[in-house]
Structure formats: C-alpha cells, structure tokens
Amino acid sequence: MTTWSNVERDFDRYPSRDAERLAEERRRARIPRLRLVPTALAVVCLTALALVVGVWWHARTVAAVEAAQPVARVGAAPVSPASVPTAAPTPSATPAETPQTPQPQTPATLFVHVTGAVNRPGVVEVPAGSRVTAAVDAAGGARGDADLAGLNLAAPLTDGQQVHVPTPGEQPTAAALPAGAAASPNPAQAGHSAEPAGPVNLNTATAADLDALPGIGPALAQRILDWRAANGNFATVDELDEVSGIGPAVLERLRPLVTVS
C-alpha cells in the first residue's frame, strides 16, 4: 500500500524522478483517506436514524399503555355488592307479611241488551268504556220513528246493562241498571206529578204543561207546540193525530186529559 511517507522516502531515494510523478503519487496516497469519509458519514446517519426510530417507538408504546390504563381500571375493579352497606330489612317490609289486595279486573268488552226502536234489538258486544250511542249503533242504529231526544246517548255503559230506545209518546228509560241495582228516578218525570190536576188546554198550554201529560216527553211536547205555531189553534182534540209521533193509542190516552177552547 502506497502512503505519503513511502512516497517521500522514494523521492529521497530516487531524486531523479520529476515533480509530475511526485504529484501523482501524492494524489494516489490521499484516495484511501477520502474513501473513509463517506463510509463514516453513512455509519453516523444509520446510527442516528436507529436512535430516532427507537425513541419514536418507545414514546408510541408508552402513549398506548397510558390510554388503555383508565379503561382497564374501570373494567377490572368493579364495585363488589358485598362492599355496599345495605339496611337490614324490617319485619313490616317482608313480602310474606304484606297483605295482597286483589285488584278487580275490568272486562275488555261489555254485553248490553238494546231494546225498543232499533233495527236489530238484542244483546250486543261493545268495548269497555263505551257510551249508549255505541250500543245503539251496534244494534243496527235507531229506527226512523225513534225518539232519541229522550235518550242520553252520552251515558256510560256497564256490563249487563239494558238500553231502551223509545218511540215518540213512549216513556223513555235511557239505560236500565244491571240486575240487583236500585233504579234511579227518571229525570224527565222529576218535579211534576204523573197527571195534571185538570184538562190541559192545547191552545194555551206551555211546553211544561204538555210535558206533564203521561206519555208526552219534552220532544213530543215541542212537536205539539210547533204544529200549533204552523197551523193555528187546535179545533178539536182529534187534530193531535196530525202531530208526528202521536198515534191512535197515545191519542186515546190523552183524550180525557186535554181540551180545546
């Protein structure tokens, strides 16, 4: 291997060599030194890169462990039920000593007996909580001669109840109570006697006077007044037959109780 010291010794040993050869020898002696520089730089760069990668990987691992630690603490250390203090049960709170009151069960459907002026009288089935109007509809609806003015269609129904749809001149019974229950007085008949004290003058009678007659409710009394307003005074008692809802049977019952003058 040619080194600078060897070149100098050769120069001293052979003084006849010229300066050009000496320069060439010097250049060749420096080449090994220059070749060592890139190798050293590569080693330094690789070492630095390895350190950076190692530091980055360590930081990433530490961050992942710290992020997972709170979840692990919550899931790994549940509160034991034995560590929670509980009050001792009192004797009155034990289920065996608490009286159980049976709750009455409300039927899902009601069975109602519909009679009178309906298209299909009989027993009908309606949902619980229904009103009288639902029972009438279930029985095919009211007929054309039904007197719905004397029937409380909004009254609530009960299981086993009877509903009677009257005709004009018939004593209305809005809803009969179930068997065994006490019947309430008819509101249409409250406040006056079954029959007036004397004959009622059809040409001067008021709605209250006519309503007091047996078999004449508020609706039929109003029809009598409407007929009188449209046709004038009654000439005879027989003209009551021209009022809608008064048939021969009702007329014969009213004949001794009314008069015209």
Order of alpha helices (4+ residues) and beta strands (2+ residues): alpha-alpha-beta-beta-alpha-beta-beta-alpha-alpha-alpha-beta
